[in-house]
Amino acid sequence: MKEIGEYLRDERRKNGVSINEASEDLDINPSLLEAVEEGNAKAFKDIFELKNIVKNYAKYLGLDVSMIVDEFNDFIFEKTSKISLDDIKKVKTEEEKTNRVSSPYTKIKHTRYDFAPIVLVVAVLLFISLAVYLGLKVATNKEKVTKELSQMEGEVIYECTK
């Protein structure tokens, strides 16, 4: 990162631009531009902010942006690829031993039973049973009424009226 910062500083000086001019034109805090030129990556809240500032700074100075971004990516790769394989294995085995927190995308989701179809089927069965029961009741009542009427046809019914 120091080489990138020194290159940007040299190009800025060649163009005759002060750090304050560049910071005003880019709308970036001058201390952040100084941190870029010094190669101090720790001055930034994240690596993406640093990359964006380096890219905009190179564009502002009229440099080949793709070359600068490639060098920056190489710097990031070197920094992150220095983790030894033994350290990775050690962390992996420690994670397997402990209850690790997983993201919502990797959690096993428990299926929730949906009772709506079951309730619907039970309600339909109850309705059908009720309809059959009422139908049979009406049919048996008709038979009773017709029986009583047929018995009453032969009898004479007298009514008393005043």
C-alpha positions as CSV (number, residue, x, y, z in Angstrom):
1,M,0.0,0.0,0.0
2,K,2.9,2.3,0.6
3,E,4.1,2.0,-3.0
4,I,0.6,3.0,-4.2
5,G,0.5,5.9,-1.8
6,E,3.9,7.1,-2.8
7,Y,3.1,6.9,-6.5
8,L,-0.1,8.9,-5.9
9,R,1.8,11.5,-3.9
10,D,4.5,11.8,-6.6
11,E,1.9,12.2,-9.3
12,R,0.0,14.8,-7.3
13,R,3.2,16.8,-6.8
14,K,4.0,16.5,-10.5
15,N,0.6,18.0,-11.3
16,G,1.3,20.9,-8.9
17,V,-1.8,20.1,-6.8
18,S,-1.7,20.6,-3.0
19,I,-3.3,18.1,-0.6
20,N,-5.9,20.7,0.3
21,E,-6.8,21.3,-3.3
22,A,-7.2,17.7,-4.0
23,S,-9.3,17.1,-0.8
24,E,-11.6,20.0,-1.8
25,D,-12.0,18.8,-5.4
26,L,-12.7,15.2,-4.3
27,D,-14.7,16.2,-1.2
28,I,-12.5,14.0,1.0
29,N,-11.0,14.9,4.3
30,P,-7.3,15.9,3.8
31,S,-6.2,13.6,6.6
32,L,-7.6,10.7,4.7
33,L,-5.7,11.6,1.5
34,E,-2.6,11.9,3.6
35,A,-3.3,8.5,5.0
36,V,-3.6,7.1,1.5
37,E,-0.3,8.7,0.5
38,E,1.4,7.3,3.6
39,G,0.0,3.8,3.0
40,N,-1.9,3.8,6.3
41,A,-4.8,1.4,5.6
42,K,-5.8,1.4,9.3
43,A,-7.1,5.0,9.1
44,F,-10.1,3.8,7.1
45,K,-13.2,2.2,8.6
46,D,-13.2,-0.5,5.9
47,I,-11.2,-1.7,2.9
48,F,-14.0,-0.7,0.5
49,E,-13.8,2.9,1.5
50,L,-10.1,2.9,1.0
51,K,-10.4,1.3,-2.4
52,N,-13.0,3.8,-3.5
53,I,-10.8,6.8,-2.3
54,V,-7.7,5.3,-4.1
55,K,-9.8,4.8,-7.3
56,N,-11.2,8.3,-7.2
57,Y,-7.8,9.8,-6.4
58,A,-6.2,8.1,-9.3
59,K,-8.9,9.2,-11.6
60,Y,-8.6,12.8,-10.3
61,L,-4.8,12.7,-11.0
62,G,-5.4,11.4,-14.6
63,L,-3.7,8.0,-13.9
64,D,-4.6,4.6,-15.3
65,V,-7.3,3.7,-12.8
66,S,-7.4,0.0,-13.8
67,M,-3.7,-0.4,-13.1
68,I,-4.0,1.3,-9.7
69,V,-7.0,-0.9,-8.8
70,D,-5.1,-4.0,-9.9
71,E,-2.2,-3.0,-7.7
72,F,-4.6,-2.3,-4.8
73,N,-6.2,-5.7,-5.3
74,D,-2.8,-7.4,-5.2
75,F,-2.1,-5.6,-2.0
76,I,-5.3,-6.9,-0.5
77,F,-4.6,-10.4,-1.7
78,E,-1.2,-10.4,-0.2
79,K,-2.5,-9.2,3.1
80,T,-5.3,-11.7,3.3
81,S,-3.4,-14.7,1.9
82,K,-0.8,-14.7,4.7
83,I,-3.1,-16.7,7.0
84,S,-1.4,-20.1,7.4
85,L,-3.3,-23.3,6.6
86,D,-2.7,-24.6,10.2
87,D,-4.4,-21.5,11.6
88,I,-7.4,-22.1,9.3
89,K,-7.6,-25.7,10.4
90,K,-7.3,-24.8,14.0
91,V,-10.2,-22.3,13.8
92,K,-12.3,-24.8,11.8
93,T,-11.9,-27.5,14.5
94,E,-12.7,-25.0,17.3
95,E,-15.8,-24.0,15.4
96,E,-16.9,-27.6,15.1
97,K,-16.5,-28.1,18.9
98,T,-18.5,-25.1,19.9
99,N,-22.0,-24.1,19.1
100,R,-21.4,-21.6,16.4
101,V,-23.8,-19.0,15.3
102,S,-25.1,-19.4,11.8
103,S,-26.6,-16.9,9.5
104,P,-30.3,-17.0,8.6
105,Y,-29.4,-18.2,5.2
106,T,-27.6,-21.4,6.6
107,K,-29.9,-22.2,9.5
108,I,-32.0,-25.3,9.2
109,K,-35.5,-24.0,9.3
110,H,-38.0,-26.1,11.2
111,T,-41.1,-26.8,9.2
112,R,-44.3,-25.3,10.7
113,Y,-47.4,-27.4,10.4
114,D,-50.2,-25.7,8.6
115,F,-53.5,-26.7,10.3
116,A,-55.7,-24.7,7.9
117,P,-56.3,-27.6,5.5
118,I,-57.0,-30.1,8.3
119,V,-59.5,-27.7,9.9
120,L,-61.2,-27.2,6.5
121,V,-61.5,-31.0,5.9
122,V,-62.9,-31.5,9.4
123,A,-65.5,-28.7,8.8
124,V,-66.6,-30.1,5.5
125,L,-67.0,-33.6,7.0
126,L,-69.1,-32.2,9.8
127,F,-71.2,-30.2,7.4
128,I,-71.8,-33.4,5.3
129,S,-72.6,-35.4,8.4
130,L,-75.1,-32.8,9.5
131,A,-76.7,-32.7,6.1
132,V,-77.1,-36.5,6.0
133,Y,-78.5,-36.5,9.6
134,L,-81.1,-33.8,8.8
135,G,-82.0,-35.5,5.5
136,L,-82.6,-38.8,7.3
137,K,-84.6,-37.1,10.1
138,V,-86.9,-35.4,7.6
139,A,-87.4,-38.6,5.7
140,T,-88.3,-40.5,8.8
141,N,-90.7,-37.7,9.9
142,K,-92.4,-37.9,6.5
143,E,-92.9,-41.6,6.9
144,K,-94.5,-41.0,10.4
145,V,-96.8,-38.3,9.1
146,T,-97.9,-40.4,6.1
147,K,-98.6,-43.3,8.4
148,E,-100.6,-41.2,10.8
149,L,-102.6,-39.7,7.9
150,S,-103.3,-43.1,6.5
151,Q,-104.6,-44.3,9.9
152,M,-106.6,-41.1,10.3
153,E,-108.4,-41.4,6.9
154,G,-110.6,-44.2,8.1
155,E,-111.6,-42.4,11.3
156,V,-113.9,-39.5,11.5
157,I,-112.7,-36.6,13.6
158,Y,-115.3,-34.5,15.2
159,E,-114.6,-31.0,16.4
160,C,-116.7,-29.2,18.8
161,T,-117.3,-25.6,18.3
162,K,-119.4,-23.2,20.3
